[in-house]
Structures are given as C-alpha cells and as structure tokens.
Amino acid sequence: MTQTPHYKLTQWDKTDRILMEPFNQDHAKIDTALKAHDTAIAAKAQQSDLTAEISARTKALAAETAARTSAISALNTAVAKLGNCQLYTTTYTGSGAGRTENPRSFTFPHPPRMVILTNGTAAYWWILGRNFSANSMGSDPRSNIAFQFSGNTLSWWSTNSTGLTMDNKGETYSLLALLAMS
C-alpha cells in the first residue's frame, strides 16, 4: 500500500486487500481537509465583503466631506458679503441724567456707526463717521441736544433744562446701533 504525497491517502495496489480502517482514515482526512478549505473560503469571502464595505463607506465619507467643505466654503462666501457691521440692541432705564453737567452715555462693544434712541413716542438718531456726524435734532426747538462721540462711547445731554434727553428717571428706552466690525 502506498500513500498520496499531500494528504497521505491510501493507494491500494491490485494485490492489496482493502481494509476498513485505512478506508475510514482516508475519509476522515478528506473531510477535515474539505472543512478547512470551506472555512478558508468563507473567511476570504467575509474579508472581501468587509473590504467592499470599507471601500463603500470610505467613498461615502469622502463625498460627505466634500459636500460639507463645499457648504462651508459657500457659507464663508455668503458671510463675507454681509458687510462690516453688526446689529446691536439693548434697553436701558433712565437715570435722570442727561444735563450738561451730567451727560448720559453708553459704551458699545465696538465703535458705533449709527445709533437710534427711542422711548416709543420720540426718537433721536446719530450717524457717526470717521470725520463727520449727523443727527436728527434739526430745527426742533425742544431738541437742544448736544452729543460727543469718543472711541466706543456716545454721550449726549440737553443744553437747556427743558430738552428731551431720553433719560427720564425710571422710563425705559430702546437703543439700536450698527457697530463697525472692521
């Protein structure tokens, strides 16, 4: 009796007697080898599926990253077109100041370019530039309001005791401003 070179399966010669033991051993070897082969093929299939899934997810992530990058770029472009001002609003309660000897003032987080004060019935506004200013007082005899602009602070006061100062004690006022951001 001889054996095959790789799996050592029994090979009978014409003169050999076929015995049950070598025959069963050969079948056990074949079964074990086939099972190992099936397991290896399944592992390769799983690896192939995993590789395909990783590849698909990588492509999807790359597409999502590109889309987000594009959206961020578009948003940055849109923000750049918004200008150089920030809208600022607040309210304050009058303190009774606002006279020449005791001006009312407000300090903004950035230099104001336009300021509007109102109590709901009257309003004052200032447009403040680098070398100019304009206001809403005009020729109204009650509008004897003076103002000073310095850095981020706007101060205003009445030049007579009957002026409207937007600072009556206990009264609530609204303030709206455009602040320079650049």
C-alpha positions in Angstrom: 0.0 0.0 0.0 1.3 3.4 -0.9 0.1 6.9 0.0 -0.6 10.1 -1.8 2.1 12.8 -1.4 0.0 15.6 0.0 -2.8 14.2 2.2 -1.3 10.7 2.7 -4.4 8.9 1.5 -4.1 5.2 1.0 -3.5 3.9 -2.5 -4.1 0.3 -3.0 -2.2 -1.9 -5.4 -4.1 -4.7 -7.1 -2.6 -7.2 -4.7 -3.5 -5.2 -1.6 -6.5 -6.1 0.5 -9.0 -3.2 1.1 -9.3 -2.7 4.8 -11.9 -0.8 6.6 -9.5 1.1 8.9 -7.4 2.8 6.1 -10.5 3.5 4.1 -12.2 5.3 7.1 -9.0 7.2 8.0 -8.8 8.4 4.4 -12.4 9.7 4.6 -11.6 11.5 7.9 -8.6 13.2 6.3 -10.7 14.2 3.3 -13.5 15.5 5.5 -11.0 17.5 7.6 -9.3 19.0 4.6 -12.5 19.9 2.9 -13.8 21.6 6.1 -10.5 23.6 6.4 -10.9 24.6 2.8 -14.5 25.7 3.3 -13.5 27.7 6.4 -10.7 29.4 4.5 -13.1 30.3 1.6 -15.7 31.7 4.0 -13.0 33.8 5.7 -11.9 35.2 2.4 -15.5 35.9 1.4 -16.0 37.8 4.7 -12.8 39.7 4.2 -13.9 40.5 0.7 -17.3 41.7 2.0 -15.6 43.8 4.7 -13.1 45.3 2.2 -16.1 46.2 -0.1 -18.0 47.7 2.8 -14.9 49.7 3.9 -14.4 50.9 0.4 -18.1 52.0 0.1 -18.0 53.8 3.4 -14.8 55.5 2.6 -16.3 56.8 -0.7 -19.4 57.9 1.1 -17.3 59.7 3.8 -15.2 61.4 1.1 -18.4 62.5 -0.7 -19.9 63.8 2.6 -16.6 65.6 3.5 -16.5 67.2 0.0 -20.2 68.3 0.4 -19.5 69.8 3.8 -16.3 71.5 2.6 -18.3 73.0 -0.3 -21.1 74.1 2.1 -18.6 75.7 4.5 -17.0 77.5 1.6 -20.3 78.8 0.3 -21.2 79.9 3.8 -17.9 81.7 4.2 -18.5 83.4 0.9 -22.0 84.5 1.9 -20.8 85.8 5.3 -18.1 87.8 3.6 -20.8 89.5 1.5 -22.7 90.6 4.6 -20.7 93.7 5.2 -18.8 95.1 8.1 -21.5 95.9 10.6 -23.2 94.2 13.5 -26.7 95.0 14.7 -26.7 95.8 18.4 -29.8 96.3 20.5 -30.4 96.9 24.2 -32.7 98.7 26.6 -31.9 101.0 29.5 -33.7 102.7 32.3 -33.4 106.4 32.6 -31.4 107.7 35.5 -32.4 111.4 35.3 -29.0 112.4 34.0 -28.7 114.0 30.6 -27.8 117.5 31.6 -24.7 119.4 30.6 -23.1 118.7 34.0 -24.2 115.1 34.0 -24.4 113.6 30.4 -26.0 110.3 29.6 -23.5 107.9 27.9 -23.4 104.5 26.5 -20.3 102.4 25.7 -20.7 99.9 22.9 -18.6 96.7 22.4 -17.4 98.1 19.0 -17.4 101.6 17.5 -21.0 102.7 16.6 -21.7 104.0 13.1 -25.4 104.7 13.6 -27.4 104.9 16.8 -31.1 105.3 17.4 -32.7 106.0 20.8 -36.4 105.9 21.3 -39.0 105.9 24.2 -41.8 104.8 21.8 -43.0 108.4 21.1 -39.9 110.2 20.2 -36.6 109.1 18.7 -33.1 110.5 18.2 -30.6 109.2 15.8 -26.9 109.8 15.1 -24.8 108.7 12.1 -21.2 108.7 13.1 -18.4 108.6 10.6 -14.7 109.0 10.9 -14.7 112.7 10.2 -18.4 113.6 10.3 -21.6 113.2 12.2 -25.3 113.9 11.5 -28.2 113.8 13.9 -32.0 114.0 13.9 -32.3 117.1 16.0 -32.8 119.6 13.1 -34.7 122.8 13.9 -37.0 121.4 16.6 -36.7 124.0 19.5 -37.0 121.2 22.0 -34.1 119.3 20.6 -31.3 121.2 22.3 -29.3 118.0 22.5 -25.6 118.0 22.3 -23.5 114.9 21.8 -20.0 113.7 21.9 -18.5 110.6 20.3 -15.3 109.1 21.6 -14.0 105.6 20.7 -16.8 103.3 21.5 -18.7 105.7 23.7 -21.5 108.1 22.7 -22.5 110.7 25.3 -25.5 113.1 24.9 -27.0 115.9 27.1 -29.5 118.7 27.0 -28.2 122.2 26.6 -31.2 123.6 28.4 -33.3 122.3 31.3 -36.3 121.7 29.0 -34.5 119.5 26.5 -35.6 115.9 25.8 -32.7 113.8 26.9 -34.0 110.2 26.5 -33.1 109.7 30.2 -36.1 110.5 32.3 -35.7 108.7 35.6 -37.4 105.3 35.6 -38.5 105.4 32.0 -37.4 102.5 29.7 -35.6 103.3 26.4 -34.6 101.2 23.4 -31.3 101.6 21.7 -30.5 100.2 18.3 -27.0 100.6 16.8 -24.9 99.5 13.8 -21.4 98.7 15.1 -18.3 98.8 13.0 -16.7 95.3 12.9 -13.7 96.1 10.7 
